[in-house]
Amino acid sequence: MNYLIKVVACLALVATACAGGKEQPAPNQGGYFPPPESQGGWRKLESPDDIRRLAGMDTAKLVDLKHWLLKSDDRPFAAVVIRNGYIVLEVERDHSSITNTRDVKSCAKAICATVLAIASEESQQGKTPRRMMFDDPAFDFIPWAQPLSDPRKARIKVRQLLNHTSGITPEGYGIANAQKWEYILGHGGDGKTAKLFFDPGTTLEYSTHGLYHAALVCENVTGQPYDQYCIEHLLKPLGIERWWFQILQGDAGHGSHASHTLGLPARELARIAYCMLRDGRWNGRQVVPHWFVEQTGAPTHSVTGVTKKSFGRDARSWSHGWELPALEGGDKGKDIPTDTRYKPGSGGQLICFVPSLDLVITRQTGSSGEWAYEEYVRRAAGAVLPKHSK
């Protein structure tokens, strides 16, 4: 086996008590942020009247959304919809939204980009061993990749690792993910990882390998393995208590390092989306830089049109790890608010926030395969009562 999954045990006791139907101040009035799940977790509305009055949601449409979720596939899953800081819909099928930490698949890419933004901001403040900005050459922070297997790698910017314009090993060319680091970094004797597939910035092709590189950038800049830095600077500040990270092995020259891959429950995924929804703040602390939240609302590259490995989506819909479903083109983005940011993951994983609707949407299955991501977002957004939209 060429990689090791490290499960990090967190708190053993998890309380499932929620706020129920008790009236509480809406977040834009009282600055609500949920305590950790072991201390009560997300507040939750149960009665139709409270859902309409406090969360401004159409209860009939939420019932329809619940039925749609249950019919959308046959996978075990947990799905959560949060409006104004209240859980208004929670659907579970043989899967806990609180305790199940199965692989969130490509949702981890948005999380990795968010963590790199935190590292970049801290580096500008002199809090890390090295200074890094998203326009810096990425391979200046990946010493394990020397000597470069392709001289063009020296031109790849950090941001291009995140928005899939780096040219590094795209999906769908018969190259497996979760390999040893020497293979990922182009030193394994395979031209498909040694050579770039295109000049950096000239087109967009989806690349999990690019995000593996991003995790190494984080490690070199911060002096901490990616998993440790993510835990201390994102997960713990948001009250997240359950997680695991993937550790990929390498030979003596490349070492073993945490990749960006991780597992989180659906409710914990929602904390990350909610922090982004709150402009990167959590309980009075700026956890995620404001500039990153702002930049994720637009494409972070100049590529346009549907490219070879963009899953049929217009390249404009790809940002810093996060994606912009309203810009996907055709019917995909129909009736999705333009400020929506999301990251779908194979198998029906989803992390999503909609600032204009004060809405967070997540789903976690841990499985692989296709799913109707845009339809989930469309239905959840459509359940917001018109007079309650911003």
C-alpha angles and dihedrals in degrees: 000000000000099000140038127221111217115202113203111208113218129172116349099207118064119182117208098199112130134182093263116190097331113130112246132170114280113245094251088057104036104019095243119199121170120246117233115288090251087061098046103291126208119005112243136202119214108168120079091228093055091045090055097039103041102026101029094227131145103241094200091056090048089054089050089049091052091053091046091052092051092049097041093085141335098249123121105253148158120218128185132189118191126189125181087352094304125114102235097170131025119171122182130179113184086323133094120227088204107042109021109101102178120152113293089203114201094001081083089070092066089046092050092051089050091051091049089053090054090049091049092050092048090048090056087055093053094249097124133058092249136032117235137177127182092249092056120107105271096214091059083076098044105072091164088069094063125148090042113235090213121027090218089070088077088069096055113112123213091247090056091061087058102043097043098246097112099097091232116143105309124208121269103039097104094267116133124223124227095046130147116289096246088058094046091049094052099257097107099088097255116121090207091070097027095058128050116243092223141357111283114271097010098104141351127252122164112252130184088179089061090061091048085060090049091058089055090050088056092050094051095045096046101033089232131099111261094249094053093047092048092050095049099040104034116010101045095041088056093049094251110160108175128057147121133205133209118242115203118204128226140180125267093279097049104031130201119292141172114261125209092260115113146151127236135164119252093253091051092049085055091060091061092048091046091052089053089047088055091055092262095305129127124182093337094315124112097227098163117036116257091228091059094051089049095047093050088066092074139035112283095207139044100244116120137183132037108309131199098269104024096105091248092300125127110257089235088075093069120090136156097329089308123090135221108224094185088065097050092103135234117031094330094088097035114139093359113129112253094234094057116126120190144154120211121201129201113274097032102299113150139176115182143160132186112196096191090056099036085234134150123188127184139166131180129188106148089222133111134238142066126321139168098259097160092050091055091053092044093052094045092049090045090057092066109104109244096236090055095057117104 
